[in-house]
Amino acid sequence: MATVTAPAPRISLPGVLKHRAVHKLLLLALAAAILVPLANARWASGSWPAALTVDLTEPLTKASDWIVDNRDSHPLFLYFFGYISNAVVLSVRAVYLVLLGAGWAGVTAVAGLVAWRVAGVKLALGTAAAFLACGLLGMWIPTMQTLALMVAAVLASVVVGALLGLAAGLSDRMDRILRPVLDTMQVLPAFAYLLPVVLVFGIGVPAAVLATVVYAAPPMARLTSLGLRGADKEVLEAVESLGSTARQRLLTARLPLARKELLLGLNQTIMMALSMAVIASVIGAGGLGDRVYQALASVDVGAALAAGIPIVLLAVVLDRITGAAGDGTAPDGGSRRAGWVYALVAAVAVAVAGRLLGRLDWPDAWTLNIAEPVNRAVDWMTAHLYSGVPVVGGTADWAGHFTTWVLDPVRNGLQGLPWWSVLLIVAALAWVIGTWQTALTAVLAMAAIGVLGVWKPSLDTLSQVLAAVAVTLVLGFAVGIAAARSERLERMLRPLLDVFQTMPQFVYLIPVVALFGVGRAPAVAAAVVYALPAVVRITTQGLRQVDPAAMESARSLGATSGQQLRQVQLPLARRALLLAVNQGVVLVLAVVIIGGLVGGGALGYDVVFGLAQGDLATGLVAGAAIVCLGLMLDRVTQPTERRAKKGA
């Protein structure tokens, strides 16, 4: 009788070892076990080894000197960059003279009537009030300077962005070429755009406008491409069946169908252009941004606030007008055309009346000086709230404790890590949530920082970013979860978040300087306030979009409210939460860099120092490091989807 042999028992791995992320980490650990001893033996294990750095000071200084020496004589500057610079100056000056020629009454009337035709009486009154407030604060001329710069920059940004978007929307090849370029441009902090244009065009309006165009054109390009690619296929097929040419299909079908995306692109371009136009005051843009910059340099909070309020009002008005145009709330047809004619006639009549009455300039008697009372309030805060407050302590005490207990330990911890361990951590984080390509990009970006010789300042900046992101995510997730569970709270938060999201980055420095003085902690506080609205919005939206059937199923099984949140909502909203983390990191980095203006130090200080002293070698190296840091942080926090393999 034959005996039946029992099958050998199958060895099963623990569940955790079956996870794809664990497989990636094990492979990375194996590679580290081989490479780290070799690297440690060759270059030691402390900070970034000097043998792997490249000193760019001499070549960059030579290049900078050559450009400065030949800017007025070389054909490249005379017949190419010179023409571009002259065209920019003439365009901005022409718009500025038109605004001055219309007078304060004419500009206010035009703005109000445009808002009326686009979104109704309520927004028209708000727009007129906003422009009048700019005059009351004594900032009419700086507001017109900023507006002139913006008009020229937005027109150029829209043209460049629309052309790139058309190319990407109509050609798959161009879309593949432009996508990584636009991705990279969107994650770069605004300060990084200032340095190259200053090198070529010098300090002044041309550099400010061209830096603004480079910064503001990508959203227009991306949304134009998205609108063209998302056009209804059935409509396009119907138009094609009528024998229309490719050009006719573009003009009569694709562009009209992409109207919403095009107007959203215009909205985003305008907001980014205003933000950049304000930041560009560092390189001689003038206008409101220059008033804020000069006031912050002398820690004159009152003067900074007087210039900051018009910036906020301008941002809110432009956002509402372009947003309403994108929603399509304006009247259509003949009434719309007639309304525009009446509005134009009324605006011209107001402008002419102002000129005839000699009331073009804002009357000095109608100005309100808020700088003095604001500075008195700041002095009172300095005397009573900065320190010595019983039990809770003062704002200066909070900033000092945050620096001592959080920022210093994180910075010292990062700078104390062996250089190869930092690269391993970056590789592990990027590979776990992405692919080996994203991990390689992140590691190369981080290694490039070491090669540039700014390893320690970059880790200092990274420590500020990590601290700010941690605070932002804790507050943002808490508020977002609460808003997702309470429609009343969401309605209360909506106008506040709208205002905070439209404020340019520069303006956030004003209140933190008033509350905390200067230093790294105020820079982190400004970054938290700037990034918080985006995290709250994305978190709230992600939780609200969870499948109601899944929530109902959990409730039917007797799950408590907390269990529903932890076991259903948060797991199903994972994509939105990861996007919130990514956006929080990118936005925090942008303001931490600008924090160099208020004592943030590290890379932000190097950029400001390079721009202020004309030391473009220091500024360009710091700017390149910022680019690499932004690229690394984006790759580490941005999950990459894998395409599902099709079965045979």
Helices and strands as residue ranges (DSSP letters): G 15-18, H 20-43, G 50-52, H 57-70, H 75-76, I 77-81, H 82-119, H 121-136, H 140-170, H 172-187, G 190-193, H 194-201, H 205-229, H 233-241, H 246-249, I 250-254, H 255-257, H 259-279, G 280-283, H 287-297, H 301-327, H 333-356, G 364-366, H 371-384, H 395-402, I 403-407, H 408-416, H 419-433, H 436-451, H 455-485, H 487-502, G 505-508, H 509-516, H 520-544, H 548-556, H 561-564, I 565-569, H 570-572, H 574-594, G 595-598, H 602-613, H 616-637
